[in-house]
Amino acid sequence: MSLCWLRDPADIAHLWTLSRRGAGISALARLLPGGLELRFEFNGQFYFSRLFSTEDELTACVDEKRAELETEGWTALDALAAAASPHQ
């Protein structure tokens, strides 16, 4: 994942969305004056954010959180759509 195109706080990178039992968690990133913000939203509402100095730190954190959620039964929305598609 490369976030080098983020230039302005209005630029938001959607990293992933996971779903479980009708709920959704999304991971987003944006460049702020103090660093890179990793933001989590639950059902479209702000849940938690953390600021990182480097893209590598942000990437490690977001990958770890996704792996943790997937072991708890959360599934990527694109995987759900593919499983439901009759054109596989």
SULWOVEN-V797675 format. One record per residue. N is the residue number from 0. RES is the residue in one letter. NEAR is the number of other ideal C-beta (glycine too) atoms within 10 Angstrom. Layout:
# SULWOVEN-V797675
n & res & near
N & RES & NEAR
N & RES & NEAR
This chain:
# SULWOVEN-V797675
n & res & near
0 & M & 11
1 & S & 8
2 & L & 15
3 & C & 7
4 & W & 8
5 & L & 18
6 & R & 8
7 & D & 9
8 & P & 11
9 & A & 8
10 & D & 12
11 & I & 14
12 & A & 17
13 & H & 10
14 & L & 20
15 & W & 18
16 & T & 16
17 & L & 21
18 & S & 16
19 & R & 14
20 & R & 6
21 & G & 6
22 & A & 10
23 & G & 14
24 & I & 18
25 & S & 18
26 & A & 21
27 & L & 18
28 & A & 22
29 & R & 17
30 & L & 20
31 & L & 12
32 & P & 5
33 & G & 9
34 & G & 15
35 & L & 20
36 & E & 18
37 & L & 22
38 & R & 17
39 & F & 17
40 & E & 17
41 & F & 12
42 & N & 10
43 & G & 9
44 & Q & 6
45 & F & 10
46 & Y & 12
47 & F & 10
48 & S & 14
49 & R & 14
50 & L & 13
51 & F & 18
52 & S & 10
53 & T & 10
54 & E & 17
55 & D & 9
56 & E & 15
57 & L & 23
58 & T & 18
59 & A & 12
60 & C & 14
61 & V & 20
62 & D & 14
63 & E & 10
64 & K & 18
65 & R & 17
66 & A & 10
67 & E & 10
68 & L & 18
69 & E & 14
70 & T & 8
71 & E & 9
72 & G & 10
73 & W & 18
74 & T & 13
75 & A & 15
76 & L & 13
77 & D & 10
78 & A & 12
79 & L & 13
80 & A & 9
81 & A & 11
82 & A & 9
83 & A & 8
84 & S & 8
85 & P & 4
86 & H & 4
87 & Q & 6
